[in-house]
């Protein structure tokens, strides 16, 4: 009997339509090894394709049948065709970041084929600076951003001289074992028992958790739920066409601002987004009187750990995330005041989650995004009062240079999924000593993303001035 996927994963299949693709992605830039060029990188990747091997997570396709009682489940693809999933693309030379972003925008707009495993990798050449680009998209039912980061990280090394390394889609030797999300039969009983124990043990604790969460929301305090988000031009129905833009900054600049302001790097990320969005909306006369509210995912991986900003994942795949609602302070003119508003909101939210168990955090997080989830599942796809205005995620990555067969990872730009009522998503990743902001938006609702990138740059300058750097 096929093993059903979790409700958290299957919701992305239920809610998908042509106008609402449900995949996430990433754009990697590789610098060829010394003495090599982009053609050499392509040859190494082509050799990996010729081996025709894929990790079990990427060899499964979704299925819904009588035997699975109508639930979505995973089954191995007996006719797996690696050539369908890994494709070659090229920019008209010399190609720059603008041309690369335009290509990736188009690639990110198309649906994945549900008759096959739900992922694609595009190998892109023709960049003017000699870099080689790799764009990956993977359905959110297969992996969240943390799991996708794990797949990439396992294919890289801190040793620039290491060779004969597997490609990101290949298995890591013969010791790899399937997890529960991979359909591992031995893991299912443990997972089922653990879930049942959690439900029974947490049922009595959910009532006070809900009461406290709702009370905090009415008081406009930080937590998993908010009633304060105003309607904005970002909170409209969307189409399937996507727009993508990205830029990187030195992580040291954000660290220094955080140190001077007694804040976290994640607070500074949110403050940069706040200032950029204020500039963008004010330019068009569309800035709401009340502050925008961002949903900020936090990782729940591990054994009932304290909630932290999403970080390097463990070996578990699938979706394991909770959320906080952050007041971005976009109604404030002073950058320092916006940062302080954000810092206070996040401190209050983390304090609220710290008193909850993992099961309670998941339940409260679901409560916070329930209006959009119901709209997605029921197929209404119309204007709704937004529980938040956009999602801003920060996925910290490795803090040292990483290599694949000598090719250095120069940048990793994340792509996410907009939703109806959520026409823009901002996701950040850090690699080595830089942090990359990836903006993914509905092409109709947010046709120009470059001004937001410029706003991020201007806000970082303003924050440095505000804290006395």
C-alpha positions as CSV (number, residue, x, y, z in Angstrom):
1,X,0.0,0.0,0.0
2,X,1.5,3.4,-0.9
3,X,2.5,5.5,2.1
4,X,0.5,8.8,2.3
5,X,2.5,12.0,2.4
6,X,1.9,14.3,5.3
7,X,-1.0,16.8,5.2
8,X,1.6,19.7,5.3
9,X,3.2,18.4,2.1
10,X,0.0,17.4,0.3
11,X,-1.6,20.8,0.7
12,X,0.8,22.1,-2.0
13,X,-0.5,19.6,-4.5
14,X,-4.1,20.3,-3.6
15,X,-3.7,24.1,-3.9
16,X,-1.7,24.1,-7.2
17,X,-3.2,25.3,-10.5
18,X,-1.8,26.8,-13.7
19,X,-2.0,30.3,-12.2
20,X,-0.6,29.1,-8.9
21,X,2.6,26.9,-9.3
22,X,3.7,25.5,-6.0
23,X,7.5,25.0,-6.4
24,X,10.5,26.7,-4.9
25,X,13.9,27.1,-6.5
26,X,17.5,28.3,-6.4
27,X,20.0,29.8,-8.7
28,X,23.6,28.9,-8.2
29,X,26.6,30.6,-9.7
30,X,29.8,28.5,-10.0
31,X,33.2,29.9,-10.7
32,X,35.3,27.3,-12.7
33,X,38.4,25.9,-11.1
34,X,41.8,27.6,-11.8
35,X,42.9,26.8,-15.3
36,X,39.4,25.8,-16.4
37,X,36.4,27.5,-17.9
38,X,32.6,27.1,-18.1
39,X,32.9,24.4,-20.7
40,X,34.9,22.3,-18.3
41,X,32.2,22.7,-15.6
42,X,29.6,21.6,-18.2
43,X,31.6,18.5,-19.0
44,X,31.7,17.5,-15.3
45,X,27.9,17.9,-15.1
46,X,27.4,16.0,-18.3
47,X,29.5,13.1,-16.9
48,X,27.2,13.1,-13.8
49,X,24.1,13.0,-16.1
50,X,25.6,10.0,-18.0
51,X,25.8,8.0,-14.7
52,X,22.0,8.1,-14.6
53,X,21.8,8.0,-10.8
54,X,19.4,10.0,-8.6
55,X,18.9,10.2,-4.8
56,X,15.7,8.4,-3.7
57,X,14.0,11.7,-2.6
58,X,14.2,12.8,-6.3
59,X,13.2,9.5,-7.8
60,X,9.6,9.5,-6.5
61,X,6.5,10.8,-8.2
62,X,3.2,11.8,-6.6
63,X,0.2,9.5,-6.9
64,X,-3.4,9.5,-5.8
65,X,-5.5,6.3,-6.2
66,X,-8.0,4.0,-4.5
67,X,-5.2,2.0,-2.9
68,X,-4.1,5.2,-1.1
69,X,-7.7,6.0,-0.1
70,X,-7.7,9.1,-2.2
71,X,-4.7,10.6,-0.4
72,X,-1.6,11.8,-2.2
73,X,1.3,9.4,-1.7
74,X,4.8,8.9,-3.2
75,X,5.8,6.0,-5.4
76,X,9.1,5.3,-7.2
77,X,9.1,6.3,-10.9
78,X,9.7,3.0,-12.7
79,X,10.3,4.9,-16.0
80,X,12.6,7.6,-14.6
81,X,14.2,9.7,-17.3
82,X,17.0,11.9,-16.1
83,X,17.1,13.7,-19.4
84,X,13.7,15.1,-18.7
85,X,14.7,16.5,-15.4
86,X,18.2,17.9,-16.2
87,X,18.3,20.3,-19.2
88,X,20.8,22.6,-20.9
89,X,20.1,26.3,-21.6
90,X,22.3,29.1,-22.9
91,X,22.2,32.9,-22.8
92,X,22.9,35.0,-25.8
93,X,26.5,36.0,-25.1
94,X,27.6,38.0,-23.4
95,X,24.9,37.3,-20.8
96,X,24.7,39.3,-17.6
97,X,22.6,39.1,-14.4
98,X,19.6,40.9,-16.1
99,X,19.5,38.3,-18.9
100,X,20.0,35.4,-16.5
101,X,17.2,36.7,-14.2
102,X,14.8,37.0,-17.2
103,X,15.5,33.4,-18.3
104,X,15.0,32.1,-14.7
105,X,11.8,34.1,-14.4
106,X,10.4,32.2,-17.4
107,X,11.6,28.9,-16.2
108,X,10.1,29.5,-12.7
109,X,6.7,30.3,-14.3
110,X,6.0,26.8,-15.7
111,X,4.3,23.9,-13.9
112,X,6.2,20.7,-13.1
113,X,4.8,17.5,-14.7
114,X,2.9,15.5,-12.0
115,X,3.4,12.3,-14.0
116,X,7.1,12.5,-13.1
117,X,9.2,13.3,-10.0
118,X,8.6,17.0,-9.2
119,X,11.9,18.7,-10.0
120,X,14.0,20.1,-12.7
121,X,17.6,21.4,-13.0
122,X,18.7,23.7,-15.8
123,X,22.4,24.0,-16.6
124,X,23.0,27.5,-18.0
125,X,26.0,28.7,-19.9
126,X,26.9,32.0,-21.8
127,X,27.6,34.2,-18.8
128,X,29.9,37.1,-19.6
129,X,32.1,36.6,-16.5
130,X,32.8,33.0,-17.2
131,X,30.6,31.7,-14.4
132,X,28.3,28.7,-14.9
133,X,24.7,28.9,-13.6
134,X,22.5,26.1,-12.3
135,X,18.8,26.8,-11.8
136,X,16.9,24.2,-9.8
137,X,13.2,24.0,-9.1
138,X,11.5,21.5,-6.8
139,X,7.9,21.2,-5.7
140,X,7.1,22.4,-2.2
141,X,5.5,19.0,-1.5
142,X,8.9,17.4,-1.9
143,X,11.0,19.8,0.1
144,X,10.9,23.1,1.9
145,X,13.7,25.6,1.5
146,X,15.6,24.0,4.4
147,X,15.5,20.6,2.8
148,X,16.6,22.0,-0.5
149,X,19.5,23.7,1.1
150,X,20.5,20.3,2.6
151,X,20.5,18.6,-0.8
152,X,22.8,21.3,-2.2
153,X,25.1,21.4,0.9
154,X,25.7,17.6,0.8
155,X,27.1,17.9,-2.7
156,X,29.7,20.6,-1.8
157,X,33.0,20.5,0.1
158,X,35.3,23.1,1.8
159,X,38.2,21.4,0.0
160,X,38.9,23.1,-3.3
161,X,41.1,20.2,-4.4
162,X,38.5,17.5,-3.9
163,X,37.4,15.8,-7.1
164,X,35.1,12.9,-8.2
165,X,32.3,14.5,-6.2
166,X,28.6,13.5,-6.9
167,X,26.3,16.0,-8.4
168,X,23.5,17.5,-6.2
169,X,20.9,15.1,-7.6
170,X,23.0,11.9,-7.1
171,X,23.0,9.6,-4.1
172,X,25.8,9.9,-1.5
173,X,27.1,6.3,-1.6
174,X,25.5,3.1,-0.4
175,X,24.9,4.3,3.2
176,X,22.0,6.5,2.4
177,X,18.8,5.4,4.1
178,X,15.3,6.7,3.4
179,X,13.6,8.9,6.0
180,X,9.9,8.8,6.8
181,X,9.3,11.5,4.1
182,X,11.2,9.3,1.7
183,X,8.7,6.5,2.2
184,X,10.9,4.4,4.6
185,X,8.7,1.6,6.0
186,X,10.6,1.2,9.2
187,X,10.2,4.9,10.0
188,X,6.4,5.0,9.6
189,X,5.4,3.3,12.9
190,X,7.7,5.5,14.9
191,X,6.4,8.6,13.1
192,X,2.8,7.6,13.5
193,X,3.2,6.8,17.2
194,X,5.0,10.0,17.9
195,X,2.3,12.0,16.1
196,X,-0.4,10.3,18.1
197,X,1.3,10.8,21.4
198,X,1.8,14.5,20.5
199,X,-1.9,15.0,19.7
200,X,-3.1,13.3,22.9
201,X,-0.5,15.0,25.1
202,X,-1.0,18.5,23.6
203,X,-4.8,18.6,23.2
204,X,-5.4,20.1,26.7
205,X,-2.5,22.6,26.1
206,X,-3.9,23.9,22.8
207,X,-6.8,25.9,24.4
208,X,-4.6,28.2,26.5
209,X,-2.1,28.4,23.7
210,X,-4.8,29.6,21.3
211,X,-6.2,32.1,23.9
212,X,-2.7,33.6,24.6
213,X,-2.0,33.8,20.9
214,X,-5.2,35.6,20.0
215,X,-4.8,37.9,23.0
216,X,-1.4,38.9,21.8
217,X,-2.7,39.5,18.3
218,X,-5.4,41.9,19.6
219,X,-2.7,43.7,21.5
220,X,-0.5,43.9,18.4
221,X,2.2,42.0,20.1
222,X,4.5,39.7,18.3
223,X,3.4,36.1,17.8
224,X,2.1,33.5,15.3
225,X,-1.1,35.5,14.6
226,X,-1.7,39.1,13.5
227,X,-4.9,41.1,13.0
228,X,-3.1,44.3,12.1
229,X,-2.0,43.7,8.4
230,X,-3.5,46.4,6.1
231,X,-4.5,45.8,2.6
232,X,-1.8,46.8,0.0
233,X,-1.1,46.4,-3.7
234,X,0.8,43.2,-2.7
235,X,-2.4,41.6,-1.5
236,X,-4.2,40.9,-4.8
237,X,-5.0,37.9,-7.0
238,X,-2.0,36.6,-9.0
239,X,-1.2,34.9,-12.3
240,X,1.2,32.1,-13.1
241,X,3.8,34.4,-14.7
242,X,6.8,35.1,-12.4
243,X,9.3,37.9,-12.1
244,X,12.6,37.2,-10.4
245,X,15.5,39.5,-9.3
246,X,18.4,39.1,-6.9
247,X,21.4,40.8,-5.4
248,X,24.0,40.1,-2.8
249,X,25.6,42.1,0.0
250,X,28.5,41.6,2.4
251,X,27.3,39.8,5.5
252,X,29.8,41.8,7.6
253,X,27.8,44.9,6.9
254,X,24.7,43.4,8.4
255,X,26.6,41.9,11.3
256,X,28.0,45.3,12.2
257,X,24.6,47.0,12.1
258,X,23.2,44.2,14.3
259,X,26.0,44.6,16.8
260,X,25.6,48.4,17.0
261,X,21.8,48.2,17.3
262,X,21.8,45.2,19.8
263,X,19.7,43.3,17.2
264,X,20.1,40.1,15.2
265,X,21.1,39.7,11.6
266,X,17.6,38.5,10.9
267,X,16.3,41.8,12.4
268,X,18.6,43.7,10.0
269,X,17.3,41.6,7.0
270,X,13.7,42.5,8.0
271,X,14.6,46.2,8.4
272,X,16.2,46.3,5.0
273,X,13.0,44.8,3.5
274,X,10.9,47.3,5.5
275,X,12.8,50.3,4.2
276,X,12.8,49.0,0.6
277,X,9.1,48.2,0.6
278,X,8.3,51.7,2.1
279,X,10.3,53.3,-0.7
280,X,8.6,51.2,-3.3
281,X,5.1,51.7,-2.2
282,X,5.6,55.4,-1.4
283,X,6.9,56.1,-4.9
284,X,3.6,54.9,-6.3
285,X,1.4,56.6,-3.7
286,X,0.4,53.1,-2.4
287,X,2.0,53.1,1.1
288,X,-0.7,52.1,3.7
289,X,-1.1,54.2,6.8
290,X,-0.6,51.2,9.0
291,X,2.5,49.1,9.0
292,X,3.0,46.1,6.8
293,X,3.2,42.7,8.5
294,X,5.5,40.0,7.4
295,X,5.2,36.3,8.1
296,X,8.7,35.1,9.1
297,X,9.3,31.3,9.1
298,X,11.3,29.7,11.9
299,X,12.8,26.2,11.9
300,X,11.3,23.5,14.1
301,X,13.8,20.8,13.2
302,X,15.3,18.8,16.0
303,X,13.9,17.5,19.3
304,X,11.7,20.3,20.6
305,X,14.4,22.9,20.1
306,X,14.0,26.6,21.0
307,X,12.6,28.3,17.9
308,X,15.4,29.9,15.8
309,X,15.6,31.6,12.4
310,X,15.8,28.9,9.7
311,X,19.3,27.5,9.7
312,X,21.2,24.6,8.3
313,X,18.9,21.6,8.3
314,X,19.3,18.1,9.7
315,X,18.7,14.9,7.7
316,X,15.0,15.1,7.8
317,X,13.2,16.1,4.6
318,X,9.7,17.4,4.1
319,X,8.2,20.5,5.7
320,X,8.9,21.3,9.4
321,X,8.4,25.0,9.9
322,X,6.6,27.4,12.3
323,X,5.9,31.1,11.8
324,X,6.0,34.5,13.5
325,X,4.2,37.7,12.4
326,X,6.5,40.7,12.4
327,X,5.5,44.3,12.4
328,X,7.8,45.9,9.8
329,X,7.3,49.5,10.9
330,X,6.7,50.7,7.4
331,X,4.6,53.5,8.8
332,X,7.7,55.0,10.5
333,X,10.0,57.4,8.6
334,X,13.1,56.8,10.7
335,X,15.2,53.7,9.8
336,X,16.4,53.3,13.4
337,X,12.8,53.4,14.6
338,X,11.8,50.8,12.0
339,X,14.6,48.5,13.2
340,X,13.6,48.9,16.8
341,X,10.0,48.1,16.0
342,X,11.1,45.0,14.2
343,X,13.4,43.9,17.0
344,X,10.7,44.3,19.6
345,X,8.2,42.4,17.5
346,X,10.5,39.5,17.0
347,X,11.6,39.4,20.7
348,X,7.9,39.3,21.7
349,X,7.2,36.6,19.2
350,X,10.0,34.3,20.2
351,X,9.1,34.7,23.8
352,X,5.6,33.6,23.0
353,X,6.8,30.5,21.1
354,X,9.3,29.7,23.8
355,X,6.5,28.7,26.2
356,X,4.9,26.3,23.6
357,X,5.8,22.8,22.6
358,X,6.6,22.0,18.9
359,X,3.0,20.7,18.3
360,X,1.5,23.9,19.8
361,X,3.8,26.0,17.7
362,X,2.7,24.2,14.6
363,X,-0.9,24.6,15.5
364,X,-0.6,28.3,16.2
365,X,1.4,28.8,13.0
366,X,-1.4,27.1,11.0
367,X,-3.9,29.3,12.7
368,X,-2.0,32.4,11.6
369,X,-2.0,31.5,7.9
370,X,-5.4,29.7,7.9
371,X,-7.3,32.3,5.8
372,X,-4.8,32.0,2.9
373,X,-4.5,28.3,3.2
374,X,-8.3,27.8,3.0
375,X,-8.5,30.2,0.1
376,X,-5.8,28.1,-1.7
377,X,-7.4,24.8,-0.9
378,X,-10.9,25.8,-1.8
379,X,-9.8,27.5,-5.0
380,X,-11.4,30.8,-4.3
381,X,-8.3,32.7,-5.5
382,X,-9.8,36.1,-4.9
383,X,-9.1,39.2,-2.7
384,X,-9.1,38.3,1.0
385,X,-8.2,40.3,4.0
386,X,-4.6,39.5,4.4
387,X,-3.4,37.9,7.7
388,X,0.0,39.2,6.7
389,X,1.3,41.2,3.7
390,X,4.2,39.1,2.5
391,X,6.6,36.3,3.5
392,X,10.2,37.1,4.4
393,X,12.5,34.1,4.9
394,X,16.2,34.0,5.9
395,X,17.9,30.7,5.4
396,X,21.5,30.9,6.7
397,X,24.0,28.8,4.8
398,X,27.7,27.8,5.1
399,X,30.1,30.3,6.6
400,X,33.1,29.2,4.6
401,X,33.8,28.9,0.9
402,X,32.3,25.8,-0.7
403,X,33.4,23.9,-3.9
404,X,32.0,21.3,-6.3
405,X,34.9,19.5,-8.0
406,X,37.0,22.6,-7.6
407,X,34.3,25.0,-8.9
408,X,33.6,27.6,-6.2
409,X,30.1,28.4,-5.1
410,X,30.0,32.2,-5.8
411,X,26.3,32.8,-5.0
412,X,23.1,31.1,-4.2
413,X,19.9,33.0,-5.0
414,X,16.6,31.6,-3.6
415,X,13.3,31.6,-5.5
416,X,10.0,31.0,-3.7
417,X,6.3,30.9,-4.4
418,X,3.9,33.8,-4.4
419,X,0.2,33.1,-3.5
420,X,-3.1,34.8,-4.1
421,X,-3.1,37.8,-1.7
422,X,0.7,37.4,-1.5
423,X,2.1,38.7,-4.7
424,X,5.7,39.1,-3.5
425,X,8.1,36.8,-1.6
426,X,11.5,37.7,-0.3
427,X,13.9,34.9,0.6
428,X,17.5,35.3,1.7
429,X,20.4,32.9,1.9
430,X,24.0,33.3,3.1
431,X,27.0,31.7,1.6
432,X,30.6,32.3,2.7
433,X,30.6,36.0,3.7
434,X,27.7,37.3,1.6
435,X,23.9,37.3,1.9
436,X,21.8,37.0,-1.2
437,X,18.2,38.4,-1.5
438,X,16.0,36.6,-3.9
439,X,12.7,38.4,-4.9
440,X,10.0,36.3,-6.5
441,X,6.8,38.1,-7.5
442,X,3.8,37.9,-9.7
443,X,4.7,39.5,-13.0
444,X,1.4,41.3,-13.3
445,X,1.0,42.5,-9.7
446,X,4.7,43.4,-9.1
447,X,6.1,44.1,-12.6
448,X,9.3,45.8,-11.5
449,X,11.5,44.3,-8.9
450,X,14.7,46.3,-9.6
451,X,13.5,49.3,-7.5
452,X,13.0,47.0,-4.5
453,X,16.6,45.8,-4.9
454,X,17.8,49.4,-5.1
455,X,15.7,50.1,-2.0
456,X,17.4,47.3,-0.1
457,X,20.8,48.9,-0.9
458,X,19.6,52.3,0.2
459,X,18.1,51.0,3.4
460,X,21.3,49.3,4.4
461,X,23.2,52.5,3.9
462,X,20.6,54.3,6.0
463,X,20.8,51.8,8.8
464,X,24.6,52.1,8.9
465,X,24.3,55.9,9.2
466,X,21.5,55.6,11.8
467,X,23.6,53.4,14.1
468,X,26.7,55.5,13.7
469,X,28.8,53.3,11.4
